[in-house]
Amino acid sequence: MGNIDIISRIAADRQKAKEIACRVQDKCSKGDSRTFAQVLQEELDKQKAIKDTDQSTPR
């Protein structure tokens, strides 16, 4: 799954998108020296990992 698919899925859920944006902004404002894009990429990777784990769990 690519980043565009992850972003699209997150954007469909406005609350989740706001939460991720707030987490990224909080990290940047608390002194994280990485760029906004790098922190956002980290959050997207976390979402991808969650999605991959959910799909691999047998139901």
PyMOL Python script that loads the backbone (N, CA, C, O; Angstrom):
from pymol import cmd

cmd.read_pdbstr("""\
ATOM      1  N   MET A   1       0.864  -1.171   0.000  1.00  0.00           N
ATOM      2  CA  MET A   1       0.000   0.000   0.000  1.00  0.00           C
ATOM      3  C   MET A   1       0.909   1.232   0.000  1.00  0.00           C
ATOM      4  O   MET A   1       1.853   1.326   0.784  1.00  0.00           O
ATOM      5  N   GLY A   2       0.607   2.153  -0.879  1.00  0.00           N
ATOM      6  CA  GLY A   2       1.428   3.343  -0.988  1.00  0.00           C
ATOM      7  C   GLY A   2       0.954   4.467  -0.085  1.00  0.00           C
ATOM      8  O   GLY A   2      -0.112   4.395   0.528  1.00  0.00           O
ATOM      9  N   ASN A   3       1.761   5.493  -0.021  1.00  0.00           N
ATOM     10  CA  ASN A   3       1.437   6.649   0.818  1.00  0.00           C
ATOM     11  C   ASN A   3       0.149   7.330   0.391  1.00  0.00           C
ATOM     12  O   ASN A   3      -0.616   7.794   1.236  1.00  0.00           O
ATOM     13  N   ILE A   4      -0.102   7.397  -0.920  1.00  0.00           N
ATOM     14  CA  ILE A   4      -1.316   8.061  -1.398  1.00  0.00           C
ATOM     15  C   ILE A   4      -2.552   7.334  -0.891  1.00  0.00           C
ATOM     16  O   ILE A   4      -3.530   7.972  -0.501  1.00  0.00           O
ATOM     17  N   ASP A   5      -2.518   6.015  -0.893  1.00  0.00           N
ATOM     18  CA  ASP A   5      -3.651   5.234  -0.386  1.00  0.00           C
ATOM     19  C   ASP A   5      -3.849   5.477   1.108  1.00  0.00           C
ATOM     20  O   ASP A   5      -4.979   5.620   1.573  1.00  0.00           O
ATOM     21  N   ILE A   6      -2.757   5.523   1.851  1.00  0.00           N
ATOM     22  CA  ILE A   6      -2.839   5.770   3.292  1.00  0.00           C
ATOM     23  C   ILE A   6      -3.408   7.162   3.554  1.00  0.00           C
ATOM     24  O   ILE A   6      -4.294   7.333   4.390  1.00  0.00           O
ATOM     25  N   ILE A   7      -2.889   8.152   2.832  1.00  0.00           N
ATOM     26  CA  ILE A   7      -3.375   9.527   3.001  1.00  0.00           C
ATOM     27  C   ILE A   7      -4.851   9.617   2.650  1.00  0.00           C
ATOM     28  O   ILE A   7      -5.618  10.280   3.348  1.00  0.00           O
ATOM     29  N   SER A   8      -5.250   8.958   1.576  1.00  0.00           N
ATOM     30  CA  SER A   8      -6.656   8.967   1.163  1.00  0.00           C
ATOM     31  C   SER A   8      -7.551   8.358   2.235  1.00  0.00           C
ATOM     32  O   SER A   8      -8.617   8.890   2.545  1.00  0.00           O
ATOM     33  N   ARG A   9      -7.110   7.241   2.796  1.00  0.00           N
ATOM     34  CA  ARG A   9      -7.902   6.567   3.839  1.00  0.00           C
ATOM     35  C   ARG A   9      -8.007   7.446   5.082  1.00  0.00           C
ATOM     36  O   ARG A   9      -9.072   7.537   5.694  1.00  0.00           O
ATOM     37  N   ILE A  10      -6.910   8.088   5.454  1.00  0.00           N
ATOM     38  CA  ILE A  10      -6.915   8.968   6.627  1.00  0.00           C
ATOM     39  C   ILE A  10      -7.782  10.192   6.362  1.00  0.00           C
ATOM     40  O   ILE A  10      -8.546  10.612   7.231  1.00  0.00           O
ATOM     41  N   ALA A  11      -7.667  10.765   5.171  1.00  0.00           N
ATOM     42  CA  ALA A  11      -8.436  11.967   4.832  1.00  0.00           C
ATOM     43  C   ALA A  11      -9.931  11.699   4.852  1.00  0.00           C
ATOM     44  O   ALA A  11     -10.717  12.612   5.108  1.00  0.00           O
ATOM     45  N   ALA A  12     -10.333  10.476   4.590  1.00  0.00           N
ATOM     46  CA  ALA A  12     -11.750  10.130   4.625  1.00  0.00           C
ATOM     47  C   ALA A  12     -12.298  10.217   6.051  1.00  0.00           C
ATOM     48  O   ALA A  12     -13.502  10.383   6.247  1.00  0.00           O
ATOM     49  N   ASP A  13     -11.425  10.106   7.030  1.00  0.00           N
ATOM     50  CA  ASP A  13     -11.810  10.194   8.443  1.00  0.00           C
ATOM     51  C   ASP A  13     -11.240  11.504   8.988  1.00  0.00           C
ATOM     52  O   ASP A  13     -10.089  11.550   9.423  1.00  0.00           O
ATOM     53  N   ARG A  14     -12.037  12.558   8.965  1.00  0.00           N
ATOM     54  CA  ARG A  14     -11.552  13.891   9.346  1.00  0.00           C
ATOM     55  C   ARG A  14     -10.978  13.925  10.759  1.00  0.00           C
ATOM     56  O   ARG A  14      -9.973  14.593  11.000  1.00  0.00           O
ATOM     57  N   GLN A  15     -11.600  13.217  11.687  1.00  0.00           N
ATOM     58  CA  GLN A  15     -11.127  13.219  13.066  1.00  0.00           C
ATOM     59  C   GLN A  15      -9.732  12.609  13.153  1.00  0.00           C
ATOM     60  O   GLN A  15      -8.860  13.141  13.841  1.00  0.00           O
ATOM     61  N   LYS A  16      -9.520  11.486  12.453  1.00  0.00           N
ATOM     62  CA  LYS A  16      -8.206  10.846  12.466  1.00  0.00           C
ATOM     63  C   LYS A  16      -7.168  11.775  11.834  1.00  0.00           C
ATOM     64  O   LYS A  16      -6.045  11.876  12.327  1.00  0.00           O
ATOM     65  N   ALA A  17      -7.539  12.449  10.752  1.00  0.00           N
ATOM     66  CA  ALA A  17      -6.623  13.374  10.090  1.00  0.00           C
ATOM     67  C   ALA A  17      -6.231  14.517  11.029  1.00  0.00           C
ATOM     68  O   ALA A  17      -5.068  14.917  11.076  1.00  0.00           O
ATOM     69  N   LYS A  18      -7.202  15.038  11.770  1.00  0.00           N
ATOM     70  CA  LYS A  18      -6.916  16.109  12.721  1.00  0.00           C
ATOM     71  C   LYS A  18      -5.997  15.619  13.835  1.00  0.00           C
ATOM     72  O   LYS A  18      -5.077  16.330  14.242  1.00  0.00           O
ATOM     73  N   GLU A  19      -6.242  14.412  14.325  1.00  0.00           N
ATOM     74  CA  GLU A  19      -5.409  13.863  15.391  1.00  0.00           C
ATOM     75  C   GLU A  19      -3.963  13.693  14.932  1.00  0.00           C
ATOM     76  O   GLU A  19      -3.031  14.018  15.668  1.00  0.00           O
ATOM     77  N   ILE A  20      -3.782  13.188  13.725  1.00  0.00           N
ATOM     78  CA  ILE A  20      -2.426  12.999  13.200  1.00  0.00           C
ATOM     79  C   ILE A  20      -1.746  14.341  13.014  1.00  0.00           C
ATOM     80  O   ILE A  20      -0.584  14.499  13.387  1.00  0.00           O
ATOM     81  N   ALA A  21      -2.449  15.314  12.444  1.00  0.00           N
ATOM     82  CA  ALA A  21      -1.876  16.646  12.239  1.00  0.00           C
ATOM     83  C   ALA A  21      -1.474  17.269  13.577  1.00  0.00           C
ATOM     84  O   ALA A  21      -0.419  17.894  13.681  1.00  0.00           O
ATOM     85  N   CYS A  22      -2.309  17.098  14.588  1.00  0.00           N
ATOM     86  CA  CYS A  22      -1.994  17.643  15.921  1.00  0.00           C
ATOM     87  C   CYS A  22      -0.763  16.967  16.518  1.00  0.00           C
ATOM     88  O   CYS A  22       0.084  17.635  17.111  1.00  0.00           O
ATOM     89  N   ARG A  23      -0.659  15.644  16.365  1.00  0.00           N
ATOM     90  CA  ARG A  23       0.516  14.936  16.889  1.00  0.00           C
ATOM     91  C   ARG A  23       1.788  15.422  16.206  1.00  0.00           C
ATOM     92  O   ARG A  23       2.813  15.623  16.857  1.00  0.00           O
ATOM     93  N   VAL A  24       1.715  15.610  14.887  1.00  0.00           N
ATOM     94  CA  VAL A  24       2.889  16.082  14.147  1.00  0.00           C
ATOM     95  C   VAL A  24       3.263  17.490  14.603  1.00  0.00           C
ATOM     96  O   VAL A  24       4.436  17.770  14.849  1.00  0.00           O
ATOM     97  N   GLN A  25       2.276  18.372  14.717  1.00  0.00           N
ATOM     98  CA  GLN A  25       2.546  19.739  15.149  1.00  0.00           C
ATOM     99  C   GLN A  25       3.094  19.772  16.567  1.00  0.00           C
ATOM    100  O   GLN A  25       4.001  20.552  16.860  1.00  0.00           O
ATOM    101  N   ASP A  26       2.556  18.937  17.451  1.00  0.00           N
ATOM    102  CA  ASP A  26       3.042  18.887  18.830  1.00  0.00           C
ATOM    103  C   ASP A  26       4.503  18.461  18.886  1.00  0.00           C
ATOM    104  O   ASP A  26       5.299  19.051  19.616  1.00  0.00           O
ATOM    105  N   LYS A  27       4.855  17.434  18.113  1.00  0.00           N
ATOM    106  CA  LYS A  27       6.247  16.975  18.098  1.00  0.00           C
ATOM    107  C   LYS A  27       7.163  18.084  17.613  1.00  0.00           C
ATOM    108  O   LYS A  27       8.237  18.298  18.177  1.00  0.00           O
ATOM    109  N   CYS A  28       6.743  18.795  16.565  1.00  0.00           N
ATOM    110  CA  CYS A  28       7.575  19.877  16.020  1.00  0.00           C
ATOM    111  C   CYS A  28       7.704  21.023  17.019  1.00  0.00           C
ATOM    112  O   CYS A  28       8.781  21.603  17.164  1.00  0.00           O
ATOM    113  N   SER A  29       6.616  21.349  17.705  1.00  0.00           N
ATOM    114  CA  SER A  29       6.663  22.470  18.644  1.00  0.00           C
ATOM    115  C   SER A  29       7.411  22.120  19.932  1.00  0.00           C
ATOM    116  O   SER A  29       7.859  23.015  20.649  1.00  0.00           O
ATOM    117  N   LYS A  30       7.549  20.834  20.230  1.00  0.00           N
ATOM    118  CA  LYS A  30       8.254  20.412  21.442  1.00  0.00           C
ATOM    119  C   LYS A  30       9.739  20.190  21.198  1.00  0.00           C
ATOM    120  O   LYS A  30      10.433  19.597  22.024  1.00  0.00           O
ATOM    121  N   GLY A  31      10.221  20.673  20.053  1.00  0.00           N
ATOM    122  CA  GLY A  31      11.653  20.642  19.827  1.00  0.00           C
ATOM    123  C   GLY A  31      12.157  19.534  18.933  1.00  0.00           C
ATOM    124  O   GLY A  31      13.370  19.383  18.783  1.00  0.00           O
ATOM    125  N   ASP A  32      11.274  18.749  18.331  1.00  0.00           N
ATOM    126  CA  ASP A  32      11.724  17.729  17.394  1.00  0.00           C
ATOM    127  C   ASP A  32      12.392  18.451  16.229  1.00  0.00           C
ATOM    128  O   ASP A  32      11.758  19.270  15.563  1.00  0.00           O
ATOM    129  N   SER A  33      13.644  18.160  15.982  1.00  0.00           N
ATOM    130  CA  SER A  33      14.418  18.918  14.996  1.00  0.00           C
ATOM    131  C   SER A  33      14.175  18.463  13.554  1.00  0.00           C
ATOM    132  O   SER A  33      14.689  19.068  12.614  1.00  0.00           O
ATOM    133  N   ARG A  34      13.401  17.410  13.387  1.00  0.00           N
ATOM    134  CA  ARG A  34      13.112  16.951  12.030  1.00  0.00           C
ATOM    135  C   ARG A  34      12.126  17.891  11.350  1.00  0.00           C
ATOM    136  O   ARG A  34      11.444  18.674  12.011  1.00  0.00           O
ATOM    137  N   THR A  35      12.060  17.808  10.035  1.00  0.00           N
ATOM    138  CA  THR A  35      11.104  18.635   9.300  1.00  0.00           C
ATOM    139  C   THR A  35       9.693  18.095   9.504  1.00  0.00           C
ATOM    140  O   THR A  35       9.500  16.948   9.906  1.00  0.00           O
ATOM    141  N   PHE A  36       8.709  18.951   9.219  1.00  0.00           N
ATOM    142  CA  PHE A  36       7.307  18.543   9.321  1.00  0.00           C
ATOM    143  C   PHE A  36       7.066  17.308   8.468  1.00  0.00           C
ATOM    144  O   PHE A  36       6.379  16.377   8.890  1.00  0.00           O
ATOM    145  N   ALA A  37       7.631  17.302   7.268  1.00  0.00           N
ATOM    146  CA  ALA A  37       7.434  16.173   6.353  1.00  0.00           C
ATOM    147  C   ALA A  37       7.997  14.875   6.923  1.00  0.00           C
ATOM    148  O   ALA A  37       7.397  13.815   6.748  1.00  0.00           O
ATOM    149  N   GLN A  38       9.138  14.944   7.601  1.00  0.00           N
ATOM    150  CA  GLN A  38       9.726  13.744   8.189  1.00  0.00           C
ATOM    151  C   GLN A  38       8.871  13.201   9.324  1.00  0.00           C
ATOM    152  O   GLN A  38       8.683  11.990   9.443  1.00  0.00           O
ATOM    153  N   VAL A  39       8.357  14.095  10.152  1.00  0.00           N
ATOM    154  CA  VAL A  39       7.494  13.661  11.264  1.00  0.00           C
ATOM    155  C   VAL A  39       6.190  13.102  10.709  1.00  0.00           C
ATOM    156  O   VAL A  39       5.687  12.091  11.199  1.00  0.00           O
ATOM    157  N   LEU A  40       5.642  13.755   9.691  1.00  0.00           N
ATOM    158  CA  LEU A  40       4.416  13.262   9.062  1.00  0.00           C
ATOM    159  C   LEU A  40       4.644  11.882   8.458  1.00  0.00           C
ATOM    160  O   LEU A  40       3.786  11.007   8.573  1.00  0.00           O
ATOM    161  N   GLN A  41       5.790  11.682   7.818  1.00  0.00           N
ATOM    162  CA  GLN A  41       6.099  10.374   7.235  1.00  0.00           C
ATOM    163  C   GLN A  41       6.142   9.308   8.317  1.00  0.00           C
ATOM    164  O   GLN A  41       5.682   8.188   8.097  1.00  0.00           O
ATOM    165  N   GLU A  42       6.689   9.638   9.483  1.00  0.00           N
ATOM    166  CA  GLU A  42       6.722   8.697  10.602  1.00  0.00           C
ATOM    167  C   GLU A  42       5.302   8.310  11.007  1.00  0.00           C
ATOM    168  O   GLU A  42       5.017   7.133  11.229  1.00  0.00           O
ATOM    169  N   GLU A  43       4.419   9.289  11.101  1.00  0.00           N
ATOM    170  CA  GLU A  43       3.030   9.015  11.472  1.00  0.00           C
ATOM    171  C   GLU A  43       2.330   8.168  10.404  1.00  0.00           C
ATOM    172  O   GLU A  43       1.541   7.283  10.735  1.00  0.00           O
ATOM    173  N   LEU A  44       2.614   8.435   9.131  1.00  0.00           N
ATOM    174  CA  LEU A  44       2.036   7.631   8.053  1.00  0.00           C
ATOM    175  C   LEU A  44       2.540   6.196   8.121  1.00  0.00           C
ATOM    176  O   LEU A  44       1.779   5.254   7.900  1.00  0.00           O
ATOM    177  N   ASP A  45       3.814   6.031   8.425  1.00  0.00           N
ATOM    178  CA  ASP A  45       4.381   4.687   8.571  1.00  0.00           C
ATOM    179  C   ASP A  45       3.701   3.932   9.714  1.00  0.00           C
ATOM    180  O   ASP A  45       3.449   2.732   9.608  1.00  0.00           O
ATOM    181  N   LYS A  46       3.410   4.633  10.794  1.00  0.00           N
ATOM    182  CA  LYS A  46       2.700   4.003  11.918  1.00  0.00           C
ATOM    183  C   LYS A  46       1.315   3.551  11.488  1.00  0.00           C
ATOM    184  O   LYS A  46       0.883   2.453  11.839  1.00  0.00           O
ATOM    185  N   GLN A  47       0.616   4.387  10.732  1.00  0.00           N
ATOM    186  CA  GLN A  47      -0.719   4.037  10.258  1.00  0.00           C
ATOM    187  C   GLN A  47      -0.658   2.841   9.316  1.00  0.00           C
ATOM    188  O   GLN A  47      -1.522   1.965   9.355  1.00  0.00           O
ATOM    189  N   LYS A  48       0.365   2.811   8.470  1.00  0.00           N
ATOM    190  CA  LYS A  48       0.539   1.688   7.543  1.00  0.00           C
ATOM    191  C   LYS A  48       0.783   0.402   8.328  1.00  0.00           C
ATOM    192  O   LYS A  48       0.233  -0.647   7.992  1.00  0.00           O
ATOM    193  N   ALA A  49       1.607   0.483   9.371  1.00  0.00           N
ATOM    194  CA  ALA A  49       1.902  -0.693  10.192  1.00  0.00           C
ATOM    195  C   ALA A  49       0.642  -1.197  10.881  1.00  0.00           C
ATOM    196  O   ALA A  49       0.425  -2.405  10.983  1.00  0.00           O
ATOM    197  N   ILE A  50      -0.178  -0.282  11.348  1.00  0.00           N
ATOM    198  CA  ILE A  50      -1.440  -0.667  11.992  1.00  0.00           C
ATOM    199  C   ILE A  50      -2.345  -1.356  10.980  1.00  0.00           C
ATOM    200  O   ILE A  50      -2.942  -2.390  11.280  1.00  0.00           O
ATOM    201  N   LYS A  51      -2.448  -0.790   9.787  1.00  0.00           N
ATOM    202  CA  LYS A  51      -3.292  -1.364   8.734  1.00  0.00           C
ATOM    203  C   LYS A  51      -2.785  -2.738   8.342  1.00  0.00           C
ATOM    204  O   LYS A  51      -3.583  -3.662   8.185  1.00  0.00           O
ATOM    205  N   ASP A  52      -1.465  -2.899   8.177  1.00  0.00           N
ATOM    206  CA  ASP A  52      -0.884  -4.187   7.807  1.00  0.00           C
ATOM    207  C   ASP A  52      -1.127  -5.223   8.883  1.00  0.00           C
ATOM    208  O   ASP A  52      -1.395  -6.382   8.568  1.00  0.00           O
ATOM    209  N   THR A  53      -1.040  -4.834  10.147  1.00  0.00           N
ATOM    210  CA  THR A  53      -1.278  -5.756  11.255  1.00  0.00           C
ATOM    211  C   THR A  53      -2.738  -6.184  11.278  1.00  0.00           C
ATOM    212  O   THR A  53      -3.042  -7.356  11.500  1.00  0.00           O
ATOM    213  N   ASP A  54      -3.639  -5.240  11.051  1.00  0.00           N
ATOM    214  CA  ASP A  54      -5.064  -5.559  11.035  1.00  0.00           C
ATOM    215  C   ASP A  54      -5.401  -6.550   9.932  1.00  0.00           C
ATOM    216  O   ASP A  54      -6.255  -7.416  10.127  1.00  0.00           O
ATOM    217  N   GLN A  55      -4.756  -6.446   8.786  1.00  0.00           N
ATOM    218  CA  GLN A  55      -5.038  -7.332   7.670  1.00  0.00           C
ATOM    219  C   GLN A  55      -4.460  -8.703   7.884  1.00  0.00           C
ATOM    220  O   GLN A  55      -5.002  -9.679   7.365  1.00  0.00           O
ATOM    221  N   SER A  56      -3.373  -8.816   8.633  1.00  0.00           N
ATOM    222  CA  SER A  56      -2.733 -10.102   8.829  1.00  0.00           C
ATOM    223  C   SER A  56      -3.356 -10.897   9.964  1.00  0.00           C
ATOM    224  O   SER A  56      -3.056 -12.080  10.124  1.00  0.00           O
ATOM    225  N   THR A  57      -4.213 -10.273  10.751  1.00  0.00           N
ATOM    226  CA  THR A  57      -4.857 -10.963  11.862  1.00  0.00           C
ATOM    227  C   THR A  57      -6.019 -11.803  11.337  1.00  0.00           C
ATOM    228  O   THR A  57      -6.930 -11.255  10.716  1.00  0.00           O
ATOM    229  N   PRO A  58      -6.014 -13.120  11.570  1.00  0.00           N
ATOM    230  CA  PRO A  58      -7.131 -13.937  11.112  1.00  0.00           C
ATOM    231  C   PRO A  58      -8.399 -13.598  11.876  1.00  0.00           C
ATOM    232  O   PRO A  58      -8.368 -13.287  13.067  1.00  0.00           O
ATOM    233  N   ARG A  59      -9.495 -13.665  11.174  1.00  0.00           N
ATOM    234  CA  ARG A  59     -10.789 -13.338  11.796  1.00  0.00           C
ATOM    235  C   ARG A  59     -11.670 -14.538  11.868  1.00  0.00           C
ATOM    236  O   ARG A  59     -12.795 -14.450  12.360  1.00  0.00           O
TER     237      ARG A  59
END
""", "prot")
cmd.dss("prot")
cmd.show_as("cartoon", "prot")
cmd.util.cbc("prot")
cmd.orient("prot")
